[in-house]
Amino acid sequence: MRILLTGGSGRLGTELRTLLPEIVAPSSREMNLTQAQSVLDTVQITQPDLIVHAAAYTDVSGAEKQREQCWAVNVEGTRHVARAANAVGAKLVHISTDYVFDGQSGNYREEDTPGPVVNYYSLTKLVAEEAARAAQNHLIIRTSFRPRQFAYPVAFSDVYTGQDYVDIIAPQIALAVQHALKIEDEILHIVTERKSVYELAQRRKPDVQEGTRAQAGVILPSDVSLNTERWTQLSVMWRGV
């Protein structure tokens, strides 16, 4: 299976390139996501069986100020990748986010209706999911991850998530990628257990200070934890447990 990866220099992409060394990961200069022809040319040259679209604009607060750039990468870029996937008959694995949900209830299942969005980043990622569905063969993976070390002095105790550190999440994503051509689901949730961001931060930064989402400077959903029963069933089967 020939795999093409977008966002290969990003947080998740870097981990995936280590876990799946056979992956082809063109740089942003080689494949400009905001230019349809650049994406198509690269995909036609590579002729992948699978495209893992991990590239994204992910700065939640920055998205409020750089809306045009965020839209160009997250929405237009995904449209270009989906069209290119169709052009060569490749399956598209689109990396999405738990932020497509409003965070009012948590434990969201794959079939739950996303939205209403709470910030501009969320809007672009929700529209990007629709763009990804234009690929005739696609899998949307909703996930959430942080760098290997918690980077902030304060963590919010009133924001709940299934998010985890990238070195915990990436191996699960890699497993899904390896079996992607066999996955019949159109959406999968791949995260870990529900916890507050403060609880997550304490695992690798014991001196982190407790804060609340009112300090964020941008509207954040309160509980975007995801139900992972379907992914658990698949991963257990593949790991031979």
Secondary structure as UniProt FT lines:
FT   STRAND          3..6
FT   TURN            8..9
FT   HELIX           11..19
FT   TURN            21..22
FT   TURN            28..30
FT   TURN            33..34
FT   HELIX           36..46
FT   STRAND          50..53
FT   HELIX           60..65
FT   HELIX           67..71
FT   HELIX           72..76
FT   HELIX           77..88
FT   STRAND          91..97
FT   HELIX           98..100
FT   TURN            110..111
FT   HELIX           120..132
FT   TURN            133..134
FT   STRAND          138..143
FT   STRAND          145..146
FT   STRAND          154..156
FT   TURN            157..158
FT   STRAND          160..161
FT   STRAND          164..165
FT   HELIX           166..178
FT   HELIX           180..182
FT   STRAND          187..189
FT   STRAND          195..196
FT   HELIX           197..204
FT   TURN            206..207
FT   STRAND          209..211
FT   HELIX           213..215
FT   HELIX           229..238
FT   TURN            239..240
//
